[in-house]
Amino acid sequence: MSSDTSSPEPAETAAASKRVLRHAAYPLRRAKEAAERLRAGEACTRLLRAQPAYVRAADIACYVSMGTEVSTTPLLAAMLADGKRVLVPRLGSGMEIGWSALEGEGALDALRAVDSPHLRPDEPDLPVLGPEALADCTLVVLPALAVDGRGIRLGRGGGWYDRALRWRAPEAELVALVWPWEFDARRDLPHGAHDVPVDAVLTPDAFIGLGDDKS
């Protein structure tokens, strides 16, 4: 896992810039129908399964998609079919961080809907593991609204992954899943000292490794 070496912005400046970018991101996403989000998820699944980091991984962390996000239902199903142990976030309340382990394809039954009516992802009715569970995963698939060429990721703003990633294994590969237009290697996204750069970007069109120097 490599790290970004550019200087972070002051917290208030970065936060304000991120709010503007988030506001601009959602209209483009809302143009995608549920069937398109599912097809995009199937394309991402094919691409990720071909990556060495995926083949090697016994334990993977992946989020449960919602709303305008590329559907991760095909990806979660493939991981389980491939015999992976899959951790999904349990958001809890406030600053709590937790995970649940999906074991067997039947664990997805409550997560099959492409469009969640909720303002947060559907969560399985399974035991909640602590934040340290992430240390078992050598591959982590993260949601994002945008990613730049350095691996800086724009999230939804809750800071959940910023806290969760403190528990990652040093060798874990971080992959941000976005729509194709949301990755731009030429731009520099605002970031703060707590932001963790990703190692690769996954879109329905390509898997892009960002390299050790994130350039």
N, C-alpha and C positions, 0 to 999 in steps of 0.2 A: 504494500500500500504506500503510494507516494503522497506527498503533501504539496499544497500550493505555496509558493514562496513570495507572492506579491503581498504588499502591505494591505491589511484590512482597512476599511473606512471607519470613521467614527460611528458608533452605534446608531445615533439618531439619524445621521445622513443616510446610512445603509438602509435603515428601516423605512424611511420615507421613499427612497428610490424603489425599494421592493414593492411597496404598496401600489405605486403607479404601474409597475410592470404587471403585477397580478391583475389589476383592474383591466388592463389591455388584453390579457391572455384569454379570459373566459369567453368573449363573444366568438372568437374563432373556434373554440372547442364546442360551443353549443350548436354549431352548424352540423356536427356529426351525429347521425342517427344511431340508435342502439345496434342495428345490424352492422353498421360500419365500425363501431367500436369493437364488436365481437370479431369481425374479420381482421381488424388491426391486431387484436390480441392473438389470433391464430398465426398471423405472420410473424409476430414477435416470438412466439413459442418456437416456430421452426428455426429461426435465427439463433436463439439462445441455446437450444439443444445441441447445436453444432459447435459450440464454443468449448475449448478444453477446460476452462474453469468450471463450466456446468458439468461436464462429463466426470471430472474429478470429485466434485462436491458430494459428500454424503449428507450434509446438513445445509439447508438453504433457508434464508429469510426472504419472504416476499409479502407484499401488501395485498389486501383485498380491495379491488377497485370499486369506485363509486362514481355516480354522476357522469361528468364529461371525460373521465379518464379512459384511456385504452383499457379494454377489459382484460383483467388478469385471470379470469376463470379458466380459459384454455391452458394458461401457463401453470396454474396451480394443479390442474388435473394431470398435465403431463409430468410434472415433478413427482406426484404421487404414483403415477403409473410406472415411472422410472425407478421407483424404490427409494426416493429421497425422503428424508425427514424434513418437514417444512414447518417453519415457524411463521406465524402471522401475528401482527400487532394486536395487543389488547390495550386499548387506549386509556381505560380507567377514567379517573377524574383528576382534574387539576394537573399536577406535575408527575403523576404516577406513570411508570413505564412497565409494561409487561408483555408477555408473549404466550401463545398457545401453540402446541405442536399438533399438526394435522397428521394423522396416521391412517392410511387407507382411503380409497376414493369415496367411501361413504361419508367421510368427514366434510365433503363439499356440498352435501345435500341442502344445507341451509343457506348456501352461498351461490346457488345457481342463477339467480336473477341477474340479468345484465344491467338493469336499471334499479338501483337501490332507491327507495323513496325517502331514505333517511339522510340527515345532514352529516352522518359519519358512517364509516363502513360497517357492513354486517359483520358480526363476530361470532365464532363458534361457541357452543355451550360446552366448553372443555376446561380442564384445570388451567389456572393462570400461573405461568412461570415468571420468575423475577427477571430484571434487566440483564443479569449476568448470563442468561441463557443464550444471548446473542454470540457470546464468545465461542460457541460450538460451530458457528456457521462460517464457511469459507467463501460463500457467495451471498451477497445481499442485494436484492432488487428493490429500488427506492422509487417512489413517485416524485415527479417534478413538474413544474410549469415551464421551466426553461433551463438550459445548460449551456455554458460557454466553452471555449476551447481549452480553458484551464481546468475544467471539471467543476467549476463553481455551479451550484445547483440552486435554483429558486424554488422554494417549497410554498406551501399554503400559508405559512406564517405562524403556525402554532408552536413551532420549535420542538415538536416531539422527537423527530429524528436527530436533531442536534444533540439532544440529551441521550437518546438511545445509543447513538454511535460511539459514545464514550466507552461502551462495553464491548466493542467489536474486537475480534482477533486482529493482531497486527498484519497478518497475511491475507485477511479477507479482501476479496475484490468487490468493490461497490459499483453497481450498475444502475444508472438512472433511466427510467422508461418514460419516453415522451413521444408526442406527435412529431413527424419529420420537421416541420417548420419551427419547432421549439428548440432545436439545437442549432447554434450558430457559432462556429469556431472563430469568427472574426470579431465578435462582440466581447466586451468585458462586463459581466454582471456585477452589481454591487454585492459586497460580502463583508461580514463582520468576523471578529476573531474566533467565534464559535463555529463558523461554517466549515464543514468537512468536504473537500473536493472528492468527486467520484473518479473512478478509474476508466469507466467506459459509459457509452450511451447506447441505448437500445431503442430503435424506432421500428415501425412496420416495414421500413425500406432497408435498414442496415443495422449492423452491430459495429460501433466505432470505438476502438480502443484509443485512449487518449495518451498513453505512454507515460513514462516515469516523470517527464517534466511537464506534463499536462499541456503540451503545445502542439 
